[in-house]
Amino acid sequence: MTSLKRLLSYLGKYRADMLIGALLITAETAFELVIPVLMADIIDVGVAEHNLSYIFRRGLWMALCAVLSLATGLLYARFAARAAYGWGANLRQAQYQRLQSYAFANLDHFETASIITRLTTDVTVLQNAINGGFRPLIRGPVMLILGVALSFWMNPRLSLVFLVLSPVLSGLLFLIVRKIAPLYTRLQQAMDRLNNTVQETVTAIRAVKAFVREENRAEVFDEVNQNLTETSKKTFRTATLNMPAFQLVMYTAVVLIMWFGGDMILHSSLQVGDLTGFLSYVFQIMNSLMMISNVFLLLTRSLASARRISEILDEDPVLTSPPNGKTEIADGSVELRDVSFKYHAGAKEYALSHVNLSVAAGQTIGILGGTGSAKSTLVQLIPRLYDATEGTVLVGGTDVKAYDLYALRDAVGIVLQKNVLFAGTVRENLLWGNPQADDETLWAACRTASADEFLQKLPGGLDAMLSQGGVNLSGGQRQRLCIARALLKQPKVLIFDDATSALDSDTEHKIRTALYELKNVTKIIIAQRLTSVMQADRLVIMEDGRIHAVGTHKSLLESDPVYQEIYASQMKREEADEA
């Protein structure tokens, strides 16, 4: 319940709509509850005394109450819709902004499909709770209180039936709600698994088709889909017990009231009009109890979704800018002092162990190592995508933790191993590097990245449309656009994380030559091919999360057995390919 209360604080300007809606529901209910009293008067006075003018007057009052009830109900629908969808928009916005502040370590706590479900399905559940539950939440208690009060005013003896049956209904509803509460949480988790399967299959559709695994993915989907179906059946089968329980109590109350009321009429202690009006209140009271029970079910499901949304909002970003963080980076020098790192606090082993490395501003460093040697992990510490567990990382002679995060990352250009492009034009994607860049600047960056060759052939050039993820381009073309985008930042430190793996040797050579000509930019290049970094000022050989050796190509070739083995194997492979 605490989670739901907290989320209500995101109503913002729509709080007024909810308050007005509550007042309109109260007014609507009050108008409806006056009608049975007027109806009782028509029967007991107008019909009994054959007084047509009295019947018409009371009938007009009943019609006026009905019209006012309808008008207030329609107005409520307008204000409730504004409050529900406005609140939903605010919740989605708040979650999205929170996600933007997350570090990689925060995102590791959530699956992508689960995040999507929380921003969509869970928010929709809360919206439906307002649309479908706010009316009975206010109307039910108001109708119950006023209905019971008026029924006691009309006949206290008959009203005792409510006092006997209400605890019975409350007990039944409590048992249903207690059983269904954990089922709603499992239902949302089953939805997460379904979304994850769909996302995974669509994202990897090329691999699925290449390996002819459509049938396998269909089986996986069928399994999670069946799980969601069974969970839904069990959940809503339990929820529907609410209606039989309510009807059992309601019809028991009607039978008892008719029994005792008929006996009282026979003994002339109750008039027919009063019994008719009383039965109207019985149905309204029972209707209010049904509303309240439905609200309990809606609230139970809403609480499950509210907890999931609160997990996103309550997750504290692991990395934050310090107060009054430095915004000026002196130069592109990079230094790691006895740095160790592990991805999770409870991990037994460090991904990086006691790394010491110093890179002067403007130098070009090549990093080599086998798969799992933590090359990518090392460079991700420089722009603070992760924080070092132990030791210090410095850029421009200052601890990276002392910088404003935006300023630090703006000064570090990084082309990740996985290329990321967004749906839109080539121009829109390149402007991520420099929003103020003109066409001449864009083409200059593209020439450095050897992207101009294929861009000139695309319809529209810079204004050519890219599909989501740039799937309408080849892997090498995507890499070149990502390189051009990073160059447009004019960073002090430029990091290539195996960013030319999809390029042919000639294109890579052109890019490498252009990069070496860049002045006042520190270049850190992770590569699998030795030829990609042989001309670097220094080479760093990594092994099992540690720096094995540092030196030039010449010095390492003379003295380091590991480097000699890498060189020999790659040169032999190249000679074999040429042959």
HELIX and SHEET records of a PDB file:
HELIX    1   1 THR A    2  LEU A    8  1                                   7    
HELIX    2   2 SER A    9  TYR A   14  5                                   6    
HELIX    3   3 ARG A   15  ASP A   41  1                                  27    
HELIX    4   4 ILE A   42  VAL A   47  3                                   6    
HELIX    5   5 LEU A   52  SER A  101  1                                  50    
HELIX    6   6 PHE A  104  LEU A  107  1                                   4    
HELIX    7   7 THR A  112  LEU A  119  1                                   8    
HELIX    8   8 THR A  121  MET A  154  1                                  34    
HELIX    9   9 PRO A  156  THR A  203  1                                  48    
HELIX   10  10 ILE A  205  ALA A  210  1                                   6    
HELIX   11  11 GLU A  214  ALA A  239  1                                  26    
HELIX   12  12 ASN A  242  LEU A  266  1                                  25    
HELIX   13  13 VAL A  272  ASP A  314  1                                  43    
HELIX   14  14 LYS A  375  GLN A  380  1                                   6    
HELIX   15  15 VAL A  400  ALA A  402  5                                   3    
HELIX   16  16 LEU A  405  ALA A  411  1                                   7    
HELIX   17  17 VAL A  426  LEU A  430  1                                   5    
HELIX   18  18 ASP A  439  THR A  448  1                                  10    
HELIX   19  19 ASP A  452  LEU A  455  1                                   4    
HELIX   20  20 GLY A  461  ASP A  463  5                                   3    
HELIX   21  21 GLN A  468  GLY A  470  5                                   3    
HELIX   22  22 GLY A  475  LEU A  488  1                                  14    
HELIX   23  23 SER A  505  TYR A  516  1                                  12    
HELIX   24  24 LEU A  530  SER A  532  5                                   3    
HELIX   25  25 HIS A  553  SER A  559  1                                   7    
HELIX   26  26 PRO A  561  GLU A  578  1                                  18    
SHEET    1   A 4 LEU A 352  VAL A 359  0                                        
SHEET    2   A 4 VAL A 334  PHE A 341 -1                                        
SHEET    3   A 4 GLU A 390  VAL A 395 -1                                        
SHEET    4   A 4 THR A 398  ASP A 399 -1                                        
SHEET    1   B 6 VAL A 412  VAL A 415  0                                        
SHEET    2   B 6 VAL A 493  ASP A 497  1                                        
SHEET    3   B 6 THR A 522  ILE A 526  1                                        
SHEET    4   B 6 THR A 364  GLY A 369  1                                        
SHEET    5   B 6 ARG A 538  GLU A 543  1                                        
SHEET    6   B 6 ARG A 546  GLY A 551 -1                                        
SHEET    1   C 2 GLY A 424  THR A 425  0                                        
SHEET    2   C 2 MET A 465  LEU A 466 -1                                        
END                                                                             
